Amino acid sequence: MRDFTYETPAVRIVFGTGCAERALAEEIGRLGARRLLIVTTPRTAPLAATLAKPLPIVATFDGVRPHVPVDTVDRAVALATRAGADALLSVGGGSTTGTAKAIALRMSLPIVAVPTTYAGSEVTPVWGTTEGARKTTGRSPAVVPKTVLYDPALTMTLPAAMTAASAMNAMAHCVEAFYAPGANPITDLVATEGVRVIAGALPAAVADPAGVAGRSGLLYGAYLAGSAFAGAGSGLHHKICHVLGGAFDLPHAETHTVLLPHVAAFNESAVPALRTRVAPALGADDVAGGLNRLAARIGAPMSLAQIGLAEDDLDVAVRLVLEKDLSDNPRHVGEPEIRGILRDALYGGFPAATRGGSG
Ligand code: NAD
């Protein structure tokens, strides 16, 4: 058994279809919150308003934008201060949770999170804000929501394409948890189950968006994925996605979907668990094949070209990825390796799990 350090964030989880409507008031009461600020997007605002009917709401901030811009946080903090908010109710996807976290970081307010996608941010201590093209990230227990209500019914309005991309984003948290810097036997266990649950539920949720079984499985998988990510941290895959999203404005979840089989194939020779645990959980012999078949089955994008990267962007992308500290990847990565991964992903070539040795 390898030595490890594992810190579990203190977060109360309530899971079940209809739980947001049924249990939200009680959960808010448990925290003793009396003046809630709702954080949401225009699209999820009507849902938030419905859930908020029995709650002590003092204001609603529906100006959430992708990547949590600092000026958005400034406006939300000003509103929360003016309204005298004593807690935050976040209703929405990863961008909404991320905005609530950034407010909480500045104002030390507790968060109750009601996630409506599969991003998993609601159980991690990771926060991030952007200023122009500059992204700042950090970890703090202060941003972890006190309570998360996972209600599969609230995810039924997610369109099929977003369902596919968001769930593959969760899948990426699970796969990368096997070799990210904080990987340990507990995150292995959680991530293996996350892969199995997501792979089983995803085709059902895409085929039948209002089906409870598929939606419940995916939301449970999202919780497992967020938990694995919280413990293990991020590695090569997340670092490449971060660069591509920031420099070329590629959509977050879709970038994860396309890139994941390529990075997993690259690392498979150096991380036996990708073959012995992840591949079987996908019902496949090798991890890249399993991920690609799943992506094809749900109609997810298969190439970076499909989501906006051009051949001419390749050199800049390679240079920017190499500016990151990649020394903690289990297999050596230099210029030729990054170029190989990105070129395969650009055109959607089936990644070769056996591309090169184990060094
Ligand atoms: P998102 O939150 O940006 O949401 C995308 C769109 O979907 C928005 O327009 C939103 O209004 C809409 N939407 C959300 N739920 C819906 C629903 N149920 N029905 C219909 N529309 C809905 O996207 P995301 O993929 O959830 O989150 C991505 C962000 O989360 C990225 O910025 C990423 O960096 C961050 N993230 C952070 C962590 C972390 O630990 N800090 C983990 C994962 C992701």
Residues whose N, C-alpha, C, O or C-beta is under 5 A from the ligand:
A	BS01	NAD	T41 R43 T44 P66 H67 G92 G93 G94 S95 T96 T116 T117 A119 G120 S121 T124 V126 W127 L154 T155 T157 L158 S166 H252 A253
